[in-house]
Amino acid sequence: MFDYAALEALAAVLREGSFERAARRLHVTPSAISQRIKQLEERMGQVLVLRGSPCTGTDAGRQLCLHFEQVALLENSLRRNHPGLHDGQVTTSPTLQLAVNADSLSTWFMDAVAAPNLAEFSGTYTTPGVQILAGAYFGDITMGELVDFFDFSADCTYDGRFDYADPVYTGVYDQYSNCAGAGSVIIVLAAEPAAQNYSVIVLVQAVTEADLDALDHILNTFNVVGTLPGQ
């Protein structure tokens, strides 16, 4: 069983690039971060963080960080679908590593990722936003099985599962409408390129037609650059 407080510290160090900034992000002292990392490295029997400016992760460290982010994403979905299961503790929102072209960054992309209010995006159906997870660490799980991780049928009308295809990706998506009576639409898409060397999960909460147009633009411009964990 992993120590998720230590994994949270590891993920914060790799995201922020230093123990000091990770400590500020998690509202603890740098020595607390250092102690958690040290204990995790001792437990794993290997170095996880390469100390420097910035701090970077070893291969094992990056794998553990990605595991933590994936768990955070699933917990975020669970809290949205079943608010009664929330234990009352403040949890870390998942951080999604993305690579897109410069044109996208200069137009719509930052607004799509930085929802108007991240807490409302995570906890209500009235704030638009998007979450994207890409990785090569899903093993032999099918696209349908990835979509099955997310279920909004308790609060939304389930419109069905549909095939998805564009010039780069093929997969499936589930569509939900009129969530909590707010009229919003949720789309959960899992897709992969022809080489099947990585998978992409896209979760979009759309409140207006413009939000759905943004989803089309995301899928038309999204690209993975470099090597993903597991490749």
Rosetta blueprint (number, residue, H / E / L):
1 M L
2 F L
3 D L
4 Y H
5 A H
6 A H
7 L H
8 E H
9 A H
10 L H
11 A H
12 A H
13 V H
14 L H
15 R H
16 E H
17 G L
18 S L
19 F H
20 E H
21 R H
22 A H
23 A H
24 R H
25 R H
26 L H
27 H L
28 V L
29 T L
30 P H
31 S H
32 A H
33 I H
34 S H
35 Q H
36 R H
37 I H
38 K H
39 Q H
40 L H
41 E H
42 E H
43 R H
44 M H
45 G L
46 Q L
47 V L
48 L L
49 V E
50 L E
51 R L
52 G L
53 S L
54 P L
55 C L
56 T E
57 G E
58 T L
59 D H
60 A H
61 G H
62 R H
63 Q H
64 L H
65 C H
66 L H
67 H H
68 F H
69 E H
70 Q H
71 V H
72 A H
73 L H
74 L H
75 E H
76 N H
77 S H
78 L H
79 R H
80 R H
81 N H
82 H L
83 P H
84 G H
85 L H
86 H L
87 D L
88 G L
89 Q L
90 V L
91 T L
92 T L
93 S L
94 P L
95 T L
96 L L
97 Q L
98 L L
99 A L
100 V E
101 N L
102 A H
103 D H
104 S H
105 L H
106 S H
107 T L
108 W L
109 F H
110 M H
111 D H
112 A H
113 V H
114 A L
115 A L
116 P L
117 N L
118 L H
119 A H
120 E H
121 F H
122 S H
123 G H
124 T L
125 Y L
126 T L
127 T L
128 P L
129 G E
130 V E
131 Q E
132 I E
133 L E
134 A E
135 G E
136 A L
137 Y L
138 F L
139 G L
140 D L
141 I L
142 T L
143 M H
144 G H
145 E H
146 L H
147 V H
148 D L
149 F L
150 F L
151 D L
152 F L
153 S L
154 A L
155 D L
156 C L
157 T E
158 Y E
159 D E
160 G E
161 R E
162 F E
163 D E
164 Y E
165 A E
166 D L
167 P L
168 V L
169 Y E
170 T E
171 G E
172 V E
173 Y E
174 D E
175 Q E
176 Y E
177 S E
178 N E
179 C E
180 A L
181 G L
182 A L
183 G L
184 S E
185 V E
186 I E
187 I E
188 V E
189 L E
190 A E
191 A E
192 E E
193 P E
194 A L
195 A L
196 Q L
197 N L
198 Y L
199 S E
200 V E
201 I E
202 V E
203 L E
204 V E
205 Q E
206 A E
207 V L
208 T L
209 E H
210 A H
211 D H
212 L H
213 D H
214 A H
215 L H
216 D H
217 H H
218 I H
219 L H
220 N H
221 T H
222 F E
223 N L
224 V L
225 V L
226 G L
227 T L
228 L L
229 P L
230 G L
231 Q L
